[in-house]
Amino acid sequence: MGIAVYPRLNELLRAHDLTVAELERRIEGRFGLQVDPKTLYRLTHTDPIQRADLEIAGAVAEILGVGLDDIFDVQVTPTIGDEAQASSDLTSEESRHLAELFDRQATAGLAAAERVELELLVEEFGRRLHERRLREIADLRGISVEQARSEVAHELDAAVQWWQRFEADPENRRTLTASVRRRQKRTTR
C-alpha cells in the first residue's frame, strides 16, 4: 500500500477568506509561535508532503476551528508490487501471465491475440479490484455491499453532474486556468 498526505490549507484559507500572512500573524499573536512563512506556504501546495510541523499544524487547526484531518487529506492506494493485494484480485497464474504480457508489450510488442488477452486480464483485474473496494467501503460504513454499490453509484453520478455543470460555464475554466498560472508563477520564483 502507498500512502500520500496532501495538505489542504489553501482550500481552508479560501473558505475562511484569509491569507498566509494573516494566518501567520494570528498564530504568532495567539500562541506566541514564530512561524516561518515557508512552513505555511508548503501547506498550501497541492503536492503530497512527507513531513509537517505538527505544532504549527495544530495552531492552524485551532485558529481555523478545524481538525488536523481537515488540514491533511491522507490517501492510501494499493501498489502493484503488493503481493497480498494482487493475489486477492487475480490468481497467481493470472498475475504471472499479466506480468509476462506487460513485459512482452514493453520489449517486443504483442500480437493481436495477446493484446486482447492483456485487455481482458486488465479488465478482470479492474472488476475484481472494484468489487473488493466495494466490500471495504461496505465494511467501513457498516452497510451491505449492495447498499455500498448504490451509494458509490450515486456519489459518482453527483460528481459527474457537478463536473458537467462546471464545464458548462466558461468562466469556471478561465478561473481555474488563472489559478493554475498563478501557482506556477509562485513555484518558479
Backbone bond lengths (Angstrom), bond angles and torsions (degrees), N, CA, C in turn:
res aa  C-N    CA-C-N  psi(-1)  N-CA   C-N-CA  omega(-1)  CA-C   N-CA-C  phi
1 M - - - 1.442 - - 1.520 109.34 -
2 G 1.314 115.22 141.44 1.447 120.87 174.22 1.519 109.56 -106.89
3 I 1.313 114.96 144.96 1.464 119.73 179.75 1.524 107.79 -123.57
4 A 1.311 115.68 130.53 1.469 121.52 176.23 1.527 107.70 -127.63
5 V 1.322 115.12 135.92 1.464 121.24 179.17 1.523 107.52 -113.99
6 Y 1.323 115.31 117.66 1.461 121.78 -178.48 1.530 109.50 -106.47
7 P 1.331 116.98 124.46 1.468 118.61 176.38 1.531 110.42 -73.85
8 R 1.333 115.70 147.08 1.468 120.51 -177.29 1.527 111.83 -124.24
9 L 1.327 116.59 19.73 1.460 119.54 -175.61 1.527 112.06 -61.58
10 N 1.312 117.47 -35.85 1.468 119.67 -178.94 1.531 110.83 -58.08
11 E 1.324 116.99 -45.97 1.477 121.19 178.42 1.524 110.99 -61.58
12 L 1.332 115.65 -42.93 1.466 120.08 -177.95 1.527 111.22 -66.47
13 L 1.328 116.25 -40.02 1.468 118.64 178.58 1.525 110.88 -63.18
14 R 1.335 115.96 -42.13 1.466 119.09 178.13 1.526 110.35 -62.85
15 A 1.323 116.57 -42.49 1.468 120.35 -179.05 1.528 111.74 -64.10
16 H 1.348 116.64 -32.12 1.462 121.16 179.95 1.530 112.42 -96.92
17 D 1.332 116.40 4.21 1.458 122.44 179.77 1.525 110.97 52.61
18 L 1.346 115.21 50.85 1.462 121.69 179.67 1.521 110.28 -123.54
19 T 1.315 115.35 155.38 1.461 121.11 172.06 1.523 108.34 -103.26
20 V 1.317 115.90 165.93 1.462 120.26 176.68 1.523 109.47 -61.83
21 A 1.320 117.08 -41.35 1.465 120.67 -179.47 1.533 111.21 -61.77
22 E 1.326 117.09 -42.30 1.469 120.43 178.92 1.525 110.72 -66.30
23 L 1.319 116.71 -41.21 1.470 120.64 177.73 1.522 109.73 -61.77
24 E 1.318 116.73 -43.31 1.468 121.58 178.16 1.530 110.48 -58.42
25 R 1.341 116.93 -46.12 1.473 120.95 179.12 1.525 111.11 -61.63
26 R 1.327 116.92 -42.68 1.471 119.86 -179.47 1.525 111.66 -64.61
27 I 1.329 117.16 -40.36 1.470 120.37 179.32 1.521 109.82 -64.46
28 E 1.330 116.66 -45.57 1.464 120.07 179.71 1.526 110.61 -64.00
29 G 1.330 116.96 -42.25 1.464 120.50 -179.55 1.517 112.91 -67.06
30 R 1.312 117.97 -41.61 1.470 121.13 -174.71 1.524 113.38 -83.17
31 F 1.340 116.70 -37.97 1.460 119.64 -174.13 1.521 113.66 -114.27
32 G 1.338 116.91 -7.93 1.454 119.88 -179.43 1.523 112.95 71.38
33 L 1.312 117.62 17.31 1.462 121.42 -179.50 1.524 110.15 -86.80
34 Q 1.311 116.41 130.71 1.459 120.80 172.64 1.526 106.57 -81.86
35 V 1.326 116.39 116.03 1.455 121.43 -175.41 1.516 109.67 -108.13
36 D 1.332 115.49 125.23 1.464 119.39 172.87 1.524 106.30 -74.84
37 P 1.328 118.39 121.51 1.472 120.26 -178.44 1.525 113.13 -53.70
38 K 1.339 117.26 -30.64 1.467 120.28 179.06 1.531 111.10 -59.98
39 T 1.330 116.31 -34.90 1.464 120.53 179.11 1.522 110.42 -60.99
40 L 1.325 116.08 -44.52 1.461 120.07 179.08 1.522 111.57 -71.63
41 Y 1.321 117.53 -41.05 1.466 119.97 -179.47 1.530 111.34 -62.12
42 R 1.344 116.85 -36.26 1.472 119.19 177.94 1.527 110.82 -60.85
43 L 1.319 116.41 -31.79 1.462 120.21 179.97 1.527 112.64 -77.68
44 T 1.337 117.11 -7.47 1.466 119.63 177.69 1.523 111.70 -94.21
45 H 1.323 117.50 -9.93 1.467 120.79 -179.91 1.518 110.09 -77.09
46 T 1.314 116.32 157.11 1.473 120.15 -178.50 1.515 112.49 -93.13
47 D 1.328 118.00 -5.92 1.458 120.56 179.23 1.531 110.02 -74.95
48 P 1.339 116.76 150.01 1.465 118.84 178.01 1.536 110.61 -64.74
49 I 1.324 115.25 151.15 1.463 120.67 178.77 1.524 108.90 -119.17
50 Q 1.337 115.61 158.30 1.458 120.10 178.29 1.519 111.68 -107.81
51 R 1.322 116.59 -27.62 1.459 120.38 -178.74 1.519 109.44 -134.67
52 A 1.330 114.24 149.75 1.465 119.84 175.51 1.516 108.12 -146.53
53 D 1.307 116.18 147.15 1.458 121.69 175.21 1.528 106.44 -79.28
54 L 1.334 116.41 104.63 1.466 120.15 -174.45 1.519 112.51 -68.78
55 E 1.319 118.00 -26.49 1.461 119.81 176.11 1.530 109.28 -64.74
56 I 1.326 116.08 -45.19 1.469 120.45 178.41 1.525 109.83 -67.38
57 A 1.331 117.08 -43.59 1.475 120.43 179.44 1.524 110.20 -60.68
58 G 1.333 116.90 -39.78 1.465 120.31 177.25 1.520 112.02 -64.13
59 A 1.334 115.97 -39.47 1.470 120.15 177.88 1.529 110.13 -65.88
60 V 1.336 116.28 -41.45 1.462 120.57 177.70 1.530 109.85 -60.10
61 A 1.330 115.70 -45.91 1.467 120.25 -179.46 1.522 110.69 -60.01
62 E 1.316 116.65 -42.65 1.461 120.70 -179.65 1.526 111.50 -65.58
63 I 1.327 116.65 -44.69 1.475 121.03 179.83 1.527 110.51 -61.55
64 L 1.348 116.05 -43.37 1.465 120.12 -176.26 1.535 112.94 -85.17
65 G 1.320 116.64 -8.69 1.464 119.52 180.00 1.530 113.01 69.99
66 V 1.331 116.00 36.81 1.463 121.43 179.95 1.518 109.41 -127.93
67 G 1.322 116.61 172.68 1.453 121.38 175.49 1.521 111.00 -94.87
68 L 1.322 116.60 166.62 1.459 120.23 177.61 1.526 111.33 -60.38
69 D 1.341 116.59 -31.32 1.467 119.42 179.12 1.528 111.86 -68.78
70 D 1.332 117.51 -14.93 1.468 120.42 174.04 1.528 110.91 -83.64
71 I 1.324 116.23 -25.46 1.464 121.08 -178.68 1.522 111.23 -84.09
72 F 1.338 115.72 -31.54 1.466 120.48 -177.94 1.519 110.33 -122.26
73 D 1.321 115.91 132.44 1.459 122.52 175.62 1.531 106.64 -105.07
74 V 1.327 116.36 111.06 1.466 121.31 -178.86 1.519 108.19 -95.77
75 Q 1.337 115.52 123.54 1.463 120.13 -179.55 1.521 109.14 -121.33
76 V 1.326 115.06 128.43 1.452 122.07 178.56 1.516 107.65 -107.28
77 T 1.331 116.44 128.49 1.457 120.42 -179.02 1.519 109.80 -129.03
78 P 1.331 117.09 140.12 1.466 118.78 176.78 1.517 109.74 -70.36
79 T 1.320 116.12 146.67 1.459 120.88 176.72 1.517 108.93 -109.25
80 I 1.316 115.59 149.61 1.462 121.04 -177.17 1.523 110.92 -58.79
81 G 1.328 118.42 -37.48 1.462 121.80 -176.76 1.510 114.35 -74.83
82 D 1.291 118.96 -6.10 1.453 121.98 -178.17 1.525 109.34 -75.86
83 E 1.329 116.09 98.56 1.465 121.51 -173.94 1.528 112.31 -58.47
84 A 1.316 116.82 -41.50 1.469 119.23 -177.93 1.521 110.63 -61.37
85 Q 1.336 116.88 -42.60 1.450 120.41 179.87 1.520 110.93 -69.58
86 A 1.339 116.65 -47.11 1.457 120.23 -176.20 1.524 110.55 -63.11
87 S 1.330 115.75 -38.84 1.465 117.21 -177.23 1.521 111.61 -68.64
88 S 1.325 117.69 -24.82 1.462 118.36 178.68 1.531 111.03 -79.64
89 D 1.324 117.28 -15.09 1.453 120.61 -179.06 1.526 112.62 -100.67
90 L 1.314 117.71 -36.69 1.465 122.28 175.78 1.518 108.27 -131.43
91 T 1.304 115.87 151.46 1.468 118.47 175.42 1.523 108.09 -67.87
92 S 1.329 117.17 163.99 1.459 119.69 -179.99 1.527 110.32 -61.95
93 E 1.328 117.71 -36.62 1.465 121.04 177.82 1.533 110.93 -65.04
94 E 1.342 115.86 -43.55 1.469 119.93 178.42 1.530 110.85 -64.39
95 S 1.329 116.33 -41.86 1.467 120.86 179.43 1.523 110.80 -62.71
96 R 1.329 116.13 -44.53 1.461 120.87 179.04 1.537 110.39 -61.17
97 H 1.331 116.20 -46.13 1.463 120.91 -179.09 1.534 110.69 -64.48
98 L 1.317 117.06 -40.67 1.460 121.20 177.42 1.532 110.34 -60.28
99 A 1.332 116.53 -45.80 1.471 120.65 179.03 1.530 110.80 -61.69
100 E 1.337 116.88 -41.26 1.469 120.35 178.25 1.531 110.69 -61.59
101 L 1.330 115.89 -44.68 1.465 119.43 -179.89 1.530 111.62 -63.39
102 F 1.334 116.82 -41.82 1.460 119.94 177.48 1.532 110.56 -62.53
103 D 1.334 116.88 -42.49 1.463 120.62 178.67 1.523 111.17 -61.22
104 R 1.326 115.80 -46.89 1.465 119.54 179.59 1.517 111.59 -63.31
105 Q 1.334 115.72 -40.18 1.464 119.86 179.11 1.530 110.02 -60.55
106 A 1.323 116.59 -40.05 1.464 120.93 -177.81 1.522 112.59 -72.82
107 T 1.331 117.06 -29.99 1.470 118.88 -174.96 1.521 113.67 -99.79
108 A 1.322 117.35 -52.55 1.468 119.59 -172.17 1.519 113.54 -116.98
109 G 1.295 117.70 -10.18 1.463 120.22 -175.15 1.518 110.35 88.19
110 L 1.304 115.91 166.21 1.465 121.62 -176.05 1.518 110.66 -117.67
111 A 1.320 114.43 147.47 1.461 120.40 171.31 1.527 107.33 -73.44
112 A 1.321 117.01 164.88 1.464 121.58 -177.42 1.523 111.56 -56.76
113 A 1.322 118.16 -43.63 1.471 121.74 -179.13 1.523 110.60 -64.86
114 E 1.336 116.49 -37.87 1.466 119.68 179.20 1.528 111.23 -68.99
115 R 1.326 117.21 -36.27 1.479 120.67 176.57 1.521 110.19 -61.68
116 V 1.344 116.17 -41.99 1.463 120.62 177.70 1.529 109.50 -62.56
117 E 1.348 117.43 -44.54 1.468 121.81 178.13 1.527 110.66 -57.99
118 L 1.349 115.54 -45.86 1.456 120.55 -179.55 1.524 110.71 -61.25
119 E 1.318 116.62 -46.59 1.464 120.48 179.52 1.523 111.33 -60.65
120 L 1.330 117.29 -41.32 1.470 120.78 179.74 1.525 111.40 -66.30
121 L 1.343 116.83 -41.63 1.468 119.61 179.04 1.530 111.05 -65.59
122 V 1.325 116.87 -41.88 1.470 120.15 178.65 1.526 109.92 -64.60
123 E 1.323 116.54 -41.27 1.465 120.77 177.86 1.532 110.71 -62.17
124 E 1.317 116.82 -43.02 1.472 120.83 179.30 1.530 110.84 -66.02
125 F 1.315 116.00 -41.43 1.461 119.99 176.80 1.530 109.80 -58.76
126 G 1.328 116.50 -46.71 1.465 120.92 179.22 1.518 112.45 -61.22
127 R 1.324 116.54 -40.88 1.467 120.34 179.57 1.526 110.53 -63.93
128 R 1.335 116.33 -46.84 1.475 120.18 -179.51 1.525 111.53 -66.59
129 L 1.319 116.47 -39.48 1.459 120.73 177.40 1.528 110.41 -62.07
130 H 1.324 116.29 -43.01 1.461 121.28 178.18 1.527 110.64 -60.97
131 E 1.312 116.52 -44.84 1.473 120.28 179.70 1.524 110.96 -64.08
132 R 1.339 117.41 -40.94 1.462 120.19 178.21 1.515 110.13 -63.48
133 R 1.334 115.94 -42.78 1.464 119.51 179.80 1.528 111.25 -64.71
134 L 1.322 117.61 -37.71 1.468 120.49 175.79 1.524 110.69 -61.13
135 R 1.342 116.88 -41.22 1.470 120.22 177.83 1.531 110.73 -62.67
136 E 1.348 116.15 -41.12 1.462 120.16 178.21 1.532 111.19 -62.96
137 I 1.329 116.44 -43.78 1.469 120.86 178.99 1.526 109.97 -62.69
138 A 1.322 116.28 -43.40 1.468 120.60 178.92 1.527 110.10 -60.05
139 D 1.329 117.24 -44.58 1.467 120.84 178.85 1.523 111.38 -62.69
140 L 1.339 116.17 -44.74 1.464 120.23 -179.74 1.523 112.24 -62.43
141 R 1.330 116.08 -39.14 1.466 120.49 -176.93 1.524 112.75 -89.66
142 G 1.331 116.82 -7.80 1.464 120.15 -179.73 1.520 112.53 68.26
143 I 1.334 115.82 38.53 1.460 120.87 -178.98 1.528 109.23 -129.14
144 S 1.319 116.29 173.78 1.466 120.22 177.63 1.522 110.20 -74.89
145 V 1.324 115.93 161.25 1.464 120.86 177.43 1.527 109.86 -62.04
146 E 1.327 117.11 -39.55 1.463 120.07 179.44 1.529 111.17 -64.01
147 Q 1.326 116.75 -39.52 1.468 120.34 177.04 1.523 109.95 -65.45
148 A 1.340 116.74 -41.49 1.470 120.50 177.34 1.522 110.02 -62.06
149 R 1.339 117.26 -42.01 1.464 121.26 179.05 1.532 109.83 -59.53
150 S 1.335 115.96 -43.61 1.463 121.09 -179.69 1.528 110.85 -65.64
151 E 1.338 117.12 -45.37 1.467 120.83 -179.03 1.526 111.37 -64.61
152 V 1.333 116.30 -42.32 1.469 119.91 -179.82 1.523 109.97 -64.83
153 A 1.323 117.22 -41.37 1.465 120.71 178.14 1.529 110.00 -62.12
154 H 1.336 116.44 -42.39 1.467 120.66 178.64 1.534 110.35 -63.75
155 E 1.342 117.45 -43.72 1.462 121.66 179.60 1.530 110.62 -62.86
156 L 1.333 116.35 -39.97 1.458 119.94 178.18 1.529 110.77 -65.92
157 D 1.331 116.77 -43.81 1.465 120.19 177.54 1.531 111.15 -58.85
158 A 1.334 115.97 -43.23 1.467 120.16 179.37 1.534 110.38 -63.01
159 A 1.317 116.83 -41.15 1.467 120.69 179.47 1.531 110.82 -65.48
160 V 1.327 116.56 -42.29 1.467 120.38 178.69 1.519 110.32 -63.80
161 Q 1.332 117.72 -42.70 1.463 120.55 178.80 1.532 110.87 -63.31
162 W 1.336 116.42 -41.37 1.463 119.90 177.63 1.524 109.24 -60.52
163 W 1.327 116.38 -45.88 1.466 120.01 -178.70 1.528 110.96 -63.02
164 Q 1.312 117.35 -40.49 1.465 120.37 178.93 1.529 110.98 -63.57
165 R 1.339 116.58 -40.90 1.472 119.44 176.41 1.528 110.30 -64.94
166 F 1.328 116.14 -41.65 1.462 120.92 178.65 1.524 110.26 -60.28
167 E 1.311 117.22 -48.52 1.466 122.92 -178.86 1.528 112.10 -65.16
168 A 1.319 117.48 -29.63 1.466 121.19 -176.57 1.530 112.58 -70.69
169 D 1.327 117.48 -22.34 1.463 120.97 -178.22 1.523 109.05 -101.64
170 P 1.336 118.43 108.80 1.476 121.29 -177.96 1.532 112.94 -58.54
171 E 1.324 117.23 -26.31 1.464 120.44 -179.90 1.534 110.80 -63.21
172 N 1.330 116.69 -35.97 1.470 120.42 178.23 1.521 110.82 -59.77
173 R 1.308 116.62 -44.33 1.465 121.37 -179.51 1.526 110.50 -63.78
174 R 1.338 116.77 -41.98 1.465 120.19 178.92 1.532 110.45 -64.12
175 T 1.320 116.42 -43.07 1.464 120.54 179.86 1.528 110.59 -62.71
176 L 1.319 116.19 -44.97 1.460 120.71 179.86 1.522 110.68 -64.00
177 T 1.320 117.62 -43.75 1.464 121.90 179.61 1.528 110.09 -61.94
178 A 1.316 116.95 -44.05 1.467 120.81 179.21 1.524 110.48 -63.16
179 S 1.320 117.17 -40.07 1.463 121.55 179.37 1.527 110.87 -63.74
180 V 1.323 116.92 -43.60 1.469 120.96 179.15 1.519 110.09 -63.65
181 R 1.309 116.80 -42.47 1.473 119.97 179.18 1.524 111.28 -62.44
182 R 1.338 117.43 -41.58 1.464 120.33 178.32 1.526 110.11 -62.14
183 R 1.334 116.53 -43.37 1.472 120.05 178.85 1.517 111.42 -62.77
184 Q 1.325 116.29 -40.92 1.468 119.80 179.78 1.527 110.70 -64.37
185 K 1.321 116.96 -39.88 1.465 120.19 178.47 1.512 110.59 -63.77
186 R 1.349 117.14 -41.28 1.461 120.30 -179.96 1.514 111.47 -65.12
187 T 1.319 117.91 -38.47 1.455 120.36 -176.72 1.512 112.61 -77.98
188 T 1.331 118.71 -19.70 1.464 120.32 179.54 1.515 112.88 -92.03
189 R 1.308 117.02 -4.02 1.476 120.24 179.28 1.484 111.24 -77.64
